[in-house]
Amino acid sequence: MATGCCGRGRAQKTRTAELATLNYREELRGLVEWMDTDLDNNVADRYKEQPFAQDWARVAKVAEETGEAIDALIGWTGQNPRKGVYCAPENLHEELCDVALTGLYALQHFLKDGDKTMNVLLARARYHRQRRES
């Protein structure tokens, strides 16, 4: 039985890709929920008494991580002649991931539902694609 570019082989590859996507989504959802719970449970007492302070801290953390990504870009490109090159491209990649994940943690903080968080993320990605296509 042929498993080339048509028939059963393609259907199997499609199902495998769909399962991998679901597994990534479920793993990411679980990690985001866990991190949100951990941050809520281990925040300083003064923040527990001031929920708006927690809200601000979660959003501000995204900006802090963005600053670290910018620093990694500066370090990779050697933009600052006084410091020269002090980062590798991988440092920038990691910092950009930290920005994205911290944004997801902040979103989860407000939604408190991992499925909603993933749905909002996916809807926003689709919106970006739609905007580019029009």
Z-matrix of the N, CA and C atoms (Angstrom, degrees):
N
C 1 1.448
C 2 1.518 1 109.16
N 3 1.311 2 116.54 1 132.28
C 4 1.466 3 121.83 2 -177.85
C 5 1.521 4 110.81 3 -73.17
N 6 1.321 5 114.67 4 139.92
C 7 1.465 6 119.31 5 175.51
C 8 1.520 7 109.88 6 -126.68
N 9 1.302 8 117.20 7 27.18
C 10 1.463 9 122.28 8 -177.33
C 11 1.518 10 112.59 9 -74.68
N 12 1.334 11 114.71 10 -136.16
C 13 1.456 12 120.17 11 -172.12
C 14 1.523 13 113.49 12 -79.37
N 15 1.281 14 118.41 13 -1.30
C 16 1.456 15 119.37 14 179.42
C 17 1.519 16 109.59 15 -137.88
N 18 1.302 17 115.71 16 167.44
C 19 1.455 18 120.33 17 176.47
C 20 1.510 19 113.49 18 75.40
N 21 1.298 20 114.20 19 -143.75
C 22 1.460 21 122.42 20 -170.95
C 23 1.525 22 113.34 21 -62.30
N 24 1.318 23 118.22 22 -37.30
C 25 1.456 24 121.36 23 -179.28
C 26 1.513 25 112.14 24 -59.03
N 27 1.321 26 117.25 25 -44.98
C 28 1.460 27 121.36 26 -179.92
C 29 1.520 28 110.66 27 -66.33
N 30 1.332 29 116.77 28 -43.15
C 31 1.467 30 120.15 29 179.64
C 32 1.520 31 110.45 30 -61.83
N 33 1.334 32 117.09 31 -40.41
C 34 1.466 33 120.42 32 179.22
C 35 1.519 34 110.66 33 -64.69
N 36 1.340 35 117.00 34 -43.14
C 37 1.464 36 120.70 35 178.71
C 38 1.526 37 110.48 36 -62.55
N 39 1.323 38 116.61 37 -40.02
C 40 1.462 39 120.79 38 179.24
C 41 1.517 40 110.20 39 -63.89
N 42 1.341 41 117.12 40 -45.73
C 43 1.475 42 120.42 41 178.90
C 44 1.523 43 110.72 42 -63.20
N 45 1.325 44 117.00 43 -40.34
C 46 1.463 45 120.90 44 178.84
C 47 1.525 46 110.27 45 -63.43
N 48 1.318 47 117.59 46 -43.45
C 49 1.465 48 121.33 47 178.44
C 50 1.523 49 110.85 48 -64.12
N 51 1.344 50 116.75 49 -40.65
C 52 1.463 51 119.87 50 178.33
C 53 1.523 52 110.98 51 -63.63
N 54 1.322 53 117.82 52 -42.09
C 55 1.469 54 121.41 53 178.42
C 56 1.525 55 110.90 54 -64.56
N 57 1.328 56 116.85 55 -41.34
C 58 1.463 57 119.84 56 178.50
C 59 1.519 58 110.14 57 -62.16
N 60 1.332 59 116.96 58 -41.46
C 61 1.461 60 120.89 59 178.46
C 62 1.517 61 110.19 60 -63.03
N 63 1.327 62 117.44 61 -44.30
C 64 1.459 63 120.41 62 178.19
C 65 1.520 64 111.09 63 -62.73
N 66 1.332 65 116.98 64 -40.92
C 67 1.456 66 120.19 65 179.26
C 68 1.520 67 111.32 66 -63.78
N 69 1.335 68 118.13 67 -42.41
C 70 1.464 69 121.11 68 176.91
C 71 1.521 70 110.25 69 -62.10
N 72 1.318 71 115.72 70 -44.83
C 73 1.460 72 119.95 71 -179.22
C 74 1.521 73 110.45 72 -61.18
N 75 1.329 74 116.80 73 -45.82
C 76 1.465 75 120.42 74 -178.93
C 77 1.522 76 111.48 75 -66.23
N 78 1.311 77 116.58 76 -40.46
C 79 1.462 78 119.27 77 178.75
C 80 1.525 79 110.35 78 -65.53
N 81 1.322 80 116.99 79 -44.75
C 82 1.464 81 120.40 80 178.99
C 83 1.522 82 110.79 81 -63.53
N 84 1.345 83 116.52 82 -43.49
C 85 1.473 84 120.13 83 178.17
C 86 1.524 85 109.98 84 -57.62
N 87 1.319 86 117.18 85 -46.79
C 88 1.457 87 121.00 86 -179.63
C 89 1.522 88 112.54 87 -62.46
N 90 1.330 89 116.67 88 -42.24
C 91 1.463 90 120.28 89 178.80
C 92 1.520 91 111.62 90 -64.78
N 93 1.328 92 116.76 91 -41.57
C 94 1.464 93 120.86 92 -179.95
C 95 1.529 94 110.39 93 -65.86
N 96 1.325 95 117.15 94 -42.67
C 97 1.470 96 119.93 95 177.48
C 98 1.525 97 111.14 96 -63.39
N 99 1.339 98 116.22 97 -43.22
C 100 1.459 99 120.02 98 -179.68
C 101 1.523 100 110.74 99 -61.91
N 102 1.340 101 116.68 100 -46.72
C 103 1.464 102 120.60 101 -178.42
C 104 1.518 103 110.84 102 -62.09
N 105 1.322 104 117.66 103 -42.46
C 106 1.460 105 120.81 104 179.38
C 107 1.524 106 110.76 105 -61.15
N 108 1.312 107 116.77 106 -45.76
C 109 1.467 108 120.88 107 179.01
C 110 1.523 109 110.63 108 -63.35
N 111 1.325 110 116.53 109 -44.02
C 112 1.459 111 120.65 110 179.59
C 113 1.527 112 111.16 111 -61.89
N 114 1.319 113 117.06 112 -44.55
C 115 1.467 114 120.07 113 178.86
C 116 1.526 115 111.13 114 -64.52
N 117 1.322 116 117.26 115 -41.28
C 118 1.469 117 120.18 116 177.92
C 119 1.524 118 111.54 117 -62.75
N 120 1.322 119 116.40 118 -42.63
C 121 1.465 120 120.58 119 -175.66
C 122 1.522 121 113.48 120 -75.36
N 123 1.315 122 117.68 121 -24.06
C 124 1.461 123 120.37 122 -173.06
C 125 1.524 124 113.67 123 -114.14
N 126 1.312 125 116.75 124 15.22
C 127 1.458 126 120.44 125 177.49
C 128 1.534 127 108.73 126 -75.16
N 129 1.306 128 116.66 127 154.14
C 130 1.463 129 120.99 128 178.93
C 131 1.530 130 110.28 129 -59.10
N 132 1.316 131 115.73 130 148.40
C 133 1.469 132 120.93 131 -177.65
C 134 1.522 133 112.51 132 -54.28
N 135 1.323 134 117.73 133 -38.68
C 136 1.470 135 119.34 134 -178.87
C 137 1.527 136 111.89 135 -61.54
N 138 1.345 137 117.34 136 -28.33
C 139 1.456 138 120.09 137 177.07
C 140 1.526 139 111.14 138 -77.39
N 141 1.326 140 117.02 139 -34.00
C 142 1.463 141 120.10 140 179.38
C 143 1.523 142 111.24 141 -61.76
N 144 1.307 143 116.27 142 -30.02
C 145 1.464 144 121.37 143 -179.96
C 146 1.523 145 112.42 144 -84.41
N 147 1.336 146 117.30 145 -9.43
C 148 1.462 147 121.32 146 -177.23
C 149 1.532 148 109.80 147 -133.31
N 150 1.323 149 116.54 148 85.08
C 151 1.469 150 118.91 149 -175.51
C 152 1.527 151 113.90 150 -58.94
N 153 1.336 152 118.17 151 -32.91
C 154 1.468 153 118.96 152 178.66
C 155 1.524 154 110.96 153 -65.84
N 156 1.318 155 116.51 154 -31.15
C 157 1.464 156 119.73 155 176.81
C 158 1.523 157 109.94 156 -64.75
N 159 1.334 158 117.45 157 -38.70
C 160 1.462 159 120.41 158 176.13
C 161 1.525 160 110.62 159 -63.98
N 162 1.336 161 116.27 160 -42.13
C 163 1.468 162 120.35 161 178.13
C 164 1.529 163 110.18 162 -57.74
N 165 1.308 164 115.94 163 -50.01
C 166 1.465 165 120.93 164 -179.39
C 167 1.522 166 110.99 165 -62.68
N 168 1.323 167 116.56 166 -40.90
C 169 1.466 168 119.76 167 -178.84
C 170 1.525 169 111.25 168 -63.71
N 171 1.333 170 116.71 169 -40.02
C 172 1.470 171 119.34 170 -179.26
C 173 1.532 172 111.13 171 -65.38
N 174 1.321 173 116.87 172 -41.89
C 175 1.470 174 119.80 173 -179.80
C 176 1.526 175 110.47 174 -72.95
N 177 1.321 176 117.44 175 -40.33
C 178 1.463 177 120.65 176 179.27
C 179 1.524 178 111.32 177 -63.72
N 180 1.307 179 117.18 178 -31.70
C 181 1.465 180 120.97 179 178.88
C 182 1.524 181 110.84 180 -61.40
N 183 1.321 182 117.17 181 -32.72
C 184 1.471 183 120.51 182 176.63
C 185 1.529 184 109.35 183 -62.61
N 186 1.333 185 116.43 184 -42.81
C 187 1.466 186 120.41 185 178.66
C 188 1.530 187 110.81 186 -65.09
N 189 1.310 188 116.70 187 -39.56
C 190 1.464 189 120.50 188 178.19
C 191 1.530 190 110.46 189 -60.89
N 192 1.322 191 116.35 190 -45.94
C 193 1.465 192 120.55 191 178.73
C 194 1.529 193 111.15 192 -64.17
N 195 1.328 194 116.83 193 -35.74
C 196 1.463 195 120.87 194 177.25
C 197 1.523 196 109.94 195 -61.82
N 198 1.329 197 116.34 196 -41.08
C 199 1.460 198 120.20 197 176.52
C 200 1.518 199 111.98 198 -60.00
N 201 1.317 200 117.17 199 -38.36
C 202 1.460 201 120.82 200 178.21
C 203 1.532 202 111.11 201 -67.57
N 204 1.329 203 116.56 202 -35.65
C 205 1.464 204 119.64 203 176.52
C 206 1.530 205 110.45 204 -66.86
N 207 1.314 206 116.26 205 -40.44
C 208 1.464 207 119.98 206 177.78
C 209 1.524 208 110.16 207 -63.24
N 210 1.321 209 116.41 208 -42.27
C 211 1.462 210 120.10 209 177.83
C 212 1.526 211 110.97 210 -61.53
N 213 1.318 212 116.83 211 -40.37
C 214 1.467 213 120.00 212 178.44
C 215 1.528 214 111.03 213 -64.44
N 216 1.335 215 117.18 214 -38.03
C 217 1.465 216 120.36 215 177.29
C 218 1.524 217 110.18 216 -65.35
N 219 1.320 218 116.76 217 -44.27
C 220 1.465 219 120.72 218 177.50
C 221 1.527 220 109.85 219 -60.34
N 222 1.328 221 116.14 220 -43.70
C 223 1.460 222 120.39 221 -179.52
C 224 1.513 223 113.56 222 -67.62
N 225 1.317 224 116.70 223 -33.62
C 226 1.462 225 120.47 224 179.81
C 227 1.531 226 111.04 225 -73.62
N 228 1.334 227 116.33 226 -39.96
C 229 1.467 228 120.12 227 -176.52
C 230 1.519 229 112.83 228 -86.21
N 231 1.350 230 117.38 229 -13.33
C 232 1.458 231 120.29 230 -177.54
C 233 1.514 232 112.45 231 70.94
N 234 1.320 233 116.67 232 27.47
C 235 1.466 234 122.02 233 -176.13
C 236 1.525 235 112.25 234 -59.41
N 237 1.312 236 118.04 235 -32.02
C 238 1.461 237 121.32 236 179.18
C 239 1.535 238 107.94 237 -93.13
N 240 1.353 239 117.29 238 108.23
C 241 1.460 240 119.44 239 -175.99
C 242 1.535 241 113.22 240 -62.81
N 243 1.296 242 117.23 241 -25.79
C 244 1.463 243 120.45 242 179.43
C 245 1.525 244 111.04 243 -68.92
N 246 1.341 245 116.51 244 -34.84
C 247 1.466 246 120.68 245 -177.38
C 248 1.526 247 112.93 246 -97.72
N 249 1.324 248 117.00 247 -27.13
C 250 1.459 249 120.28 248 -177.81
C 251 1.523 250 111.79 249 69.48
N 252 1.309 251 116.93 250 -157.61
C 253 1.465 252 122.68 251 179.76
C 254 1.524 253 108.21 252 -85.06
N 255 1.323 254 116.34 253 123.65
C 256 1.464 255 119.95 254 -179.05
C 257 1.523 256 113.33 255 -137.22
N 258 1.313 257 117.57 256 9.13
C 259 1.466 258 121.56 257 176.95
C 260 1.519 259 109.59 258 -137.32
N 261 1.307 260 114.92 259 154.40
C 262 1.457 261 121.91 260 174.03
C 263 1.534 262 108.46 261 -99.14
N 264 1.325 263 117.78 262 161.69
C 265 1.467 264 119.65 263 177.75
C 266 1.526 265 112.46 264 -54.89
N 267 1.323 266 116.52 265 -34.51
C 268 1.470 267 120.50 266 -179.92
C 269 1.525 268 111.83 267 -61.36
N 270 1.339 269 116.62 268 -32.90
C 271 1.470 270 119.41 269 176.60
C 272 1.526 271 110.56 270 -62.65
N 273 1.319 272 116.10 271 -43.16
C 274 1.463 273 120.42 272 177.57
C 275 1.524 274 110.42 273 -62.98
N 276 1.320 275 117.23 274 -43.87
C 277 1.467 276 120.92 275 179.61
C 278 1.527 277 110.36 276 -58.69
N 279 1.317 278 116.54 277 -45.51
C 280 1.467 279 120.43 278 -179.82
C 281 1.523 280 111.51 279 -64.04
N 282 1.323 281 116.67 280 -42.04
C 283 1.471 282 119.53 281 179.85
C 284 1.526 283 111.43 282 -66.30
N 285 1.333 284 117.34 283 -37.12
C 286 1.467 285 119.48 284 176.61
C 287 1.522 286 110.70 285 -65.19
N 288 1.323 287 117.41 286 -37.49
C 289 1.466 288 120.31 287 175.03
C 290 1.522 289 110.49 288 -63.55
N 291 1.333 290 116.89 289 -40.14
C 292 1.465 291 120.04 290 177.61
C 293 1.527 292 111.26 291 -61.27
N 294 1.332 293 116.81 292 -39.17
C 295 1.471 294 120.28 293 177.37
C 296 1.523 295 109.87 294 -61.90
N 297 1.332 296 116.42 295 -48.67
C 298 1.466 297 120.63 296 -178.04
C 299 1.524 298 111.07 297 -62.64
N 300 1.324 299 117.01 298 -45.88
C 301 1.466 300 119.91 299 -178.93
C 302 1.516 301 112.02 300 -66.91
N 303 1.320 302 117.04 301 -39.30
C 304 1.463 303 119.56 302 178.90
C 305 1.527 304 110.38 303 -64.45
N 306 1.316 305 117.04 304 -35.30
C 307 1.464 306 120.37 305 173.62
C 308 1.517 307 111.45 306 -62.82
N 309 1.326 308 116.71 307 -41.59
C 310 1.474 309 119.97 308 177.33
C 311 1.526 310 110.96 309 -65.58
N 312 1.332 311 117.21 310 -39.44
C 313 1.468 312 119.33 311 178.23
C 314 1.528 313 110.26 312 -62.96
N 315 1.320 314 116.54 313 -39.67
C 316 1.469 315 120.04 314 178.57
C 317 1.528 316 110.04 315 -65.13
N 318 1.314 317 116.94 316 -43.64
C 319 1.462 318 120.33 317 178.62
C 320 1.528 319 110.54 318 -60.98
N 321 1.319 320 116.84 319 -45.05
C 322 1.461 321 121.58 320 178.01
C 323 1.530 322 110.76 321 -61.24
N 324 1.315 323 116.85 322 -36.50
C 325 1.467 324 121.05 323 178.26
C 326 1.533 325 110.49 324 -56.97
N 327 1.318 326 116.25 325 -40.20
C 328 1.463 327 120.07 326 -178.54
C 329 1.525 328 112.64 327 -82.08
N 330 1.311 329 118.39 328 -34.61
C 331 1.467 330 121.07 329 -176.08
C 332 1.531 331 113.38 330 -88.16
N 333 1.326 332 117.23 331 -34.08
C 334 1.469 333 123.09 332 -179.03
C 335 1.528 334 112.53 333 55.98
N 336 1.329 335 116.44 334 34.41
C 337 1.463 336 121.61 335 179.23
C 338 1.527 337 107.18 336 -153.37
N 339 1.329 338 115.96 337 110.02
C 340 1.457 339 120.69 338 -176.11
C 341 1.518 340 113.79 339 -58.91
N 342 1.332 341 117.19 340 -38.62
C 343 1.465 342 119.42 341 178.59
C 344 1.523 343 110.88 342 -65.71
N 345 1.331 344 117.14 343 -42.69
C 346 1.470 345 119.39 344 177.49
C 347 1.524 346 110.67 345 -62.52
N 348 1.325 347 116.25 346 -41.36
C 349 1.458 348 119.84 347 179.33
C 350 1.525 349 110.55 348 -59.18
N 351 1.332 350 116.93 349 -46.75
C 352 1.463 351 120.31 350 179.80
C 353 1.530 352 111.11 351 -65.84
N 354 1.335 353 117.27 352 -37.63
C 355 1.464 354 120.68 353 179.16
C 356 1.526 355 111.54 354 -66.39
N 357 1.336 356 116.99 355 -40.36
C 358 1.464 357 120.32 356 177.51
C 359 1.527 358 109.86 357 -64.64
N 360 1.323 359 116.62 358 -42.64
C 361 1.465 360 120.90 359 178.46
C 362 1.524 361 110.67 360 -59.93
N 363 1.323 362 116.73 361 -48.57
C 364 1.455 363 121.02 362 -179.40
C 365 1.528 364 111.57 363 -64.74
N 366 1.324 365 116.67 364 -41.72
C 367 1.468 366 120.20 365 178.40
C 368 1.525 367 110.78 366 -61.92
N 369 1.332 368 115.95 367 -38.98
C 370 1.464 369 119.17 368 -179.57
C 371 1.525 370 110.70 369 -69.26
N 372 1.325 371 117.21 370 -39.25
C 373 1.464 372 120.40 371 177.35
C 374 1.532 373 110.40 372 -63.32
N 375 1.331 374 115.79 373 -40.98
C 376 1.471 375 119.35 374 177.14
C 377 1.523 376 111.24 375 -64.49
N 378 1.325 377 116.72 376 -38.06
C 379 1.461 378 121.11 377 177.37
C 380 1.527 379 110.03 378 -61.48
N 381 1.325 380 117.03 379 -42.77
C 382 1.470 381 120.39 380 179.17
C 383 1.523 382 110.54 381 -62.11
N 384 1.332 383 115.74 382 -42.23
C 385 1.470 384 118.88 383 178.07
C 386 1.527 385 110.53 384 -63.53
N 387 1.316 386 116.25 385 -45.64
C 388 1.466 387 120.66 386 -178.97
C 389 1.523 388 110.40 387 -61.01
N 390 1.300 389 116.72 388 -41.24
C 391 1.459 390 121.35 389 179.78
C 392 1.528 391 111.07 390 -63.24
N 393 1.328 392 116.86 391 -38.00
C 394 1.458 393 120.60 392 178.86
C 395 1.524 394 111.82 393 -71.76
N 396 1.327 395 116.29 394 -32.10
C 397 1.457 396 120.28 395 -177.04
C 398 1.515 397 113.09 396 -79.39
N 399 1.318 398 117.16 397 -18.67
C 400 1.487 399 118.25 398 -177.43
C 401 1.504 400 112.66 399 -93.81
